Every structure is written in structure tokens, then in C-alpha cells.
Amino acid sequence: MREKTLEGSRAFVERVPFDQVTGAIHFMDDLDLYYPDFYQDKDKETAYRRYFQDMAENLHTHSFVDVLAHIDYVARYAPYDNPELDYGSFRQEIDEVLKTVIETNTVLELNTRRLGDSLALKELVPIYARYKELGGRFITLGSDAHKHEDIGAHFGAAREMAAALGLTVVTFCERQMDICK
């Protein structure tokens, strides 16, 4: 989700019969968050706060998005000594994202790519618990697999986490949400 691609993305979504439209933040200031350039001259607090603020703003403008993908994407590639998310440190910004997800009827993805890492799991649970506390009900699962052997990785752990938090796992067909059995 980027302001400069908003209208092109909207037109594309209107033209193509997708089952699900997923939005994510991968670029800020025209820099890919995958590369260290974005983080240069920014401490973790500044970079992460901007990431979440940008995410909340873009959820409002990208009303055609069904799912917000990997809320923790920034923690994957940030070059800090401890890149992990700490909900307590970014509570206000994360809460704004979660409230916006709920307000815009967007489904929050539980991305399983990092669920094999116990620290990542520990940091994600409070975010999804807060989502539920704020009134969030639905999540979808995504493995964000870049290799075929990673497709569906950690879905069992994700389903257990969802059940423990009282969240319902859903999928989409023709842009309509369906509860997974």
C-alpha cells in the first residue's frame, strides 16, 4: 500500500476478479524495507513508529483491501541489534493500526513465516490479543512462502494461537469472507 500507487492499484482491483486483496507496507519514502537504506539514520523507535503510522493511514485510503498482511514485516529485515516488535514500546501506534483494521472491516492476517521463532511468537501474541480486546474477530493465515516447502508452515501453531485468543480463522472466495472449518 503506497499513496503513489493507490489509484493504479484501485483500478487493477476493480478490473481483475480476485478472491482476496491483500495490502501490506513494503516501501516507505520510496525505499524498500527489505534493504538497510530505509533504516539508515533512523533509530528503531523512529522507523517502527513511522511504519505503523503509514500502515494506519494507508488502510484508510486503500478501502479495497480485504486483508492487512504481516503487521510484523518491519521486524524481519530491520538491521537493529534487536529488530523484534515489542508491543509495549509501540502500543499507541499498533493500537491505531488495529483500530483501523476493525473500523475498515479489514481482516488481519496472522503471517506464519516467523512463528517457528519463539521470540517472534512471544511478541506477536500480545498484538493479536489486543486486536481481540479492541473488538477484532477475524484473521486469515498466510505462510508468506518464498519456497514451496514453506507453504502452510506453522499453520497448526497459528490455528492454536487463534483458538486460544478467541479469533476466528477465515478465508475469501470472490471477495467474500468464509469461516474456515
Secondary structure as the mmCIF struct_conf table of DSSP 4:
data_model
#
loop_
_struct_conf.conf_type_id
_struct_conf.id
_struct_conf.beg_label_comp_id
_struct_conf.beg_label_asym_id
_struct_conf.beg_label_seq_id
_struct_conf.end_label_comp_id
_struct_conf.end_label_asym_id
_struct_conf.end_label_seq_id
HELX_RH_3T_P HELX_RH_3T_P1 GLU A 3 THR A 5
HELX_RH_AL_P HELX_RH_AL_P1 LEU A 6 ARG A 15
BEND BEND1 VAL A 16 VAL A 16
BEND BEND2 ASP A 19 ASP A 19
STRN STRN1 THR A 22 GLY A 23
STRN STRN2 PHE A 27 MET A 28
TURN_TY1_P TURN_TY1_P1 ASP A 29 ASP A 30
STRN STRN3 LEU A 31 ASP A 32
TURN_TY1_P TURN_TY1_P2 LEU A 33 TYR A 34
BEND BEND3 TYR A 35 TYR A 35
HELX_RH_3T_P HELX_RH_3T_P2 PRO A 36 TYR A 39
TURN_TY1_P TURN_TY1_P3 GLN A 40 ASP A 41
HELX_RH_AL_P HELX_RH_AL_P2 LYS A 44 THR A 61
TURN_TY1_P TURN_TY1_P4 SER A 63 PHE A 64
BEND BEND4 ASP A 66 ASP A 66
STRN STRN4 VAL A 67 LEU A 68
TURN_TY1_P TURN_TY1_P5 ILE A 71 ASP A 72
HELX_RH_AL_P HELX_RH_AL_P3 TYR A 73 TYR A 77
BEND BEND5 TYR A 80 ASN A 82
HELX_RH_3T_P HELX_RH_3T_P3 TYR A 87 PHE A 90
HELX_RH_AL_P HELX_RH_AL_P4 ARG A 91 GLU A 103
TURN_TY1_P TURN_TY1_P6 THR A 104 ASN A 105
HELX_LH_PP_P HELX_LH_PP_P1 THR A 106 THR A 106
STRN STRN5 VAL A 107 ASN A 111
TURN_TY1_P TURN_TY1_P7 ARG A 113 GLY A 116
BEND BEND6 ASP A 117 ASP A 117
HELX_RH_AL_P HELX_RH_AL_P5 SER A 118 GLU A 133
TURN_TY1_P TURN_TY1_P8 LEU A 134 GLY A 135
STRN STRN6 PHE A 138 GLY A 142
BEND BEND7 HIS A 146 LYS A 147
HELX_RH_3T_P HELX_RH_3T_P4 HIS A 148 ASP A 150
TURN_TY1_P TURN_TY1_P9 ILE A 151 HIS A 154
HELX_RH_AL_P HELX_RH_AL_P6 PHE A 155 LEU A 165
TURN_TY1_P TURN_TY1_P10 GLY A 166 GLY A 166
HELX_LH_PP_P HELX_LH_PP_P2 LEU A 167 LEU A 167
STRN STRN7 THR A 168 CYS A 173
TURN_TY1_P TURN_TY1_P11 GLU A 174 ARG A 175
STRN STRN8 GLN A 176 ILE A 179
#
